[in-house]
Amino acid sequence: MSSKPRAAISWSGGKDSCAALHRTHADYDVVHLITMFDEAAERSRSHGLRPEVLAAQAERLGLRHTIGRCTWQTYNAAFGGALEQVKADGVTHVIFGDILFDEHRRWAEQMCEAAGLTAVEPLFGSSTLALFEEWTDSGADALIVTARAELLDQTWLGRPLRRDMLDSFTRLGVDPCGERGEYHTVVTNSPLFSNPVLVQAGVCVQRSGCWALDLVLCAR
């Protein structure tokens, strides 16, 4: 039995949650991923990912996947219910991938406190430039799946994050980690994965001011 604190991680499927896992997995016994989906569990709330893509990530990490179904109005209640589920499995700490905004950290702390759990924020307050460089040096891969249309056109969709993007991000006014919602990603490989998640591009649509790419899980 591990002597490390038993933990869950709030998991979007994107680079920030994975980077938080990279920073904490040696110090915590991480056993659960927590992801919120729409009411039909057809898409993740944060990044619009298909459930089978997130399930493939969980399988490659060897972790259980705890999900909630919700509208944006019932998000807090659903997340609170997921916290109670992982707490029942002995989890005492929950890891989050927040970086910049105090209100995000306060929300995580308040949700965990209400459930008798401790929030862990390993990325918070870090330089987004340093985090981007850390990610691109980590051996992990993440593809851009949404892009804010006023800053990034649809040609950015499906691109893997690479160090040579930084000049373009600076020129376009995009935060290196997309912290103002400029882009979101899906992780397809990590040093913690047993093997890569293989995906193929589906349709590309524009909605709510963003370009979005549908990714379909490939058969092994």
N, C-alpha and C positions, 0 to 999 in steps of 0.2 A: 504494500500500500504506500502511495506517495506521501512524503512529508510536506510537499508543497501545497499551498492553498489551492483548493478546487475552484475552478473558474469556468465561466462562459464568456463568449465574446459576441457583442452586437455586430452582426455580419451583413454588410450590404452586398458582398460579392466583389467589391471594388478594391482599389489599391490601398486606401487609407485603413480599412479594417484589416487587411492582410499585413500591412506594415506594422500595425499595432500588435498583431499576433507575432510577427517576427521579433519584436522587441521584448515580448513578455513570455514567450513559450518556455524559456529556460527557467523562469522563476515561478510559474504557475502550472498546475496540472489542469490544462484546458481540456474540457470534455464536451462542451456544447457550443454550437453556433445558434444564434437567435436572429431570425429574419422575419420581418413583417411583410405580408402579402395583401393583395386586394381581397375583397370579400369572397371571390370565387377561387382564390389561390392560383390565379392564372399568371400574375405578374408580381414581382417584388415591388413594394411601395417606393423604395428609394431610387432604384436604377432601372425599373421596368424589365427585369430579367425573368426568363422562363424558369419555373421551379426545377425542371430537370437539370438546368445549368448549375443552379445553386446546390442541388443534391449531388451532382458530380464533384463539385468542390469539396463538400462535406465528406464524401466517400474517399477522396484522395488525401484528405487530411486525417482520416480515421476518426472523425468526430460525429457525435449525434447532432441532428438538426432539429431544433425546436422552432416551430413557426406559429405565427398568429395571423388571423384573417381580420381585416378591418377596413373601414373608411378612414379618411384623414381625421374625421371628427371623433372616431372611436380608437384612434391609434394608441393613446395613452393607456386606455383600459386593456387593450389587447397586449400591449407590451408588458404591462403589469402582470397580466395573467401568465405570460411566458416566463417572467421572472419567478413567479411562484412555482412554476413547473420545474425550473432548473434548481431552485432552492430545495425542492423536495428530493432532488437527486444529490444533495450534499454540497451544492455550489455555495460559496461564500463571497466570491468576488466576480464582478462583471467588467470586462475590458471594452473600451470604446475607442474609436479612431478619430475623435474630435481634435482639431488643431488650433483654431483661432478664436472662436466666438465664445465669450463667457456664458451666454444664455444656453448654448448647447451643453457646456459642461455642467451648469447648474441643473438643467433638465435631467441629465444622466444621474447626477448625485441625488436629486430629489426622488427620482423613480426608484433608485436602488435603496435609499434610506427607508422609503415606505415599505419596501419588501424585506427589510432587515439585512440588506446586502451592502457591499462596499464597491463603489465605482472606481475603476482604474483608468487613468487617462495618460498613456505613455507618450503620446505625440504632442500633447497640449503645450502651446507656447513655443514650439520649435519653429525654426525658419522653414518656410515652405520651399525655398530654394534648396536648402540642405536636405530636406526630406525627399524632394524630387531626385536629387543626385544620389541619395542613399538608395532609393528605390531602383533607379536605373543601373546601379552598381551591384544590386543584390542577387542577380541571377534569376529574378522573377520576371514574368511578363504580364502586361495588362493592356487590353485593347480599349480604345475610346468607343463608347456606345451611345453617349449623348453629347451634343455640342450646342451651346447657346448661339442661335443663328446670327445675332447682331455682331458677334465676334469671330465665330468659326463657321465656315461653310461645310457642306455635307462631305467634302473630300477628306475631312478629318476623321470621319467615322471609320472604324475598323483598323485605324493605325495603332501599332504598338508604341507605348511610351519609350522614347529614346532621348539621350542627352542632347542630341542635335536639334531637338524641338525648342530648346530654351530661347534661342535667338528669335524665333518666330513668335513664341509666347510673349516675349518682352515687347516686340514691335506691335503686336496686336492688343496689348493691354490685358493679357491673360495671366492670372496667378499661376505659378508653376504647378501647384497641386489642384488648381481649379476650385479654390476655396470660396469663391463667390458664385459658384454654380456654373462656371464657364464650360466645364466638361465633367463627365463621369466615366468610369471604366469598369471592365470586368476582368478579373484575374484568371488567366489561363494556365499559368504555371508559377511555381514557387519552390524554393529549396525544401519547403515542408510538404509539398505534394508528393505522393507516391509515383505519379506520372502526370503528364499534361492533360488538361481538359481541351479536347478538340471541338471547335465550333466552326460553323460556316455562316456567312452573311445571308440574311433574309432580306425582307423589304426595308426600305428607308423611308421614313415619313417625317413631316414637320408638324409639331403640335406644341401649343403653349410657348411659342417662341424658341423652341429647341428642335434641332435635328435629332432623330432617334433611329438607331439601327437594331433590328431584331436579329438576335443570334440564335441559331438552332444547334443543339448538341449533335455531334456526329457520332455514328456508331463506332465502337472500338475497332 
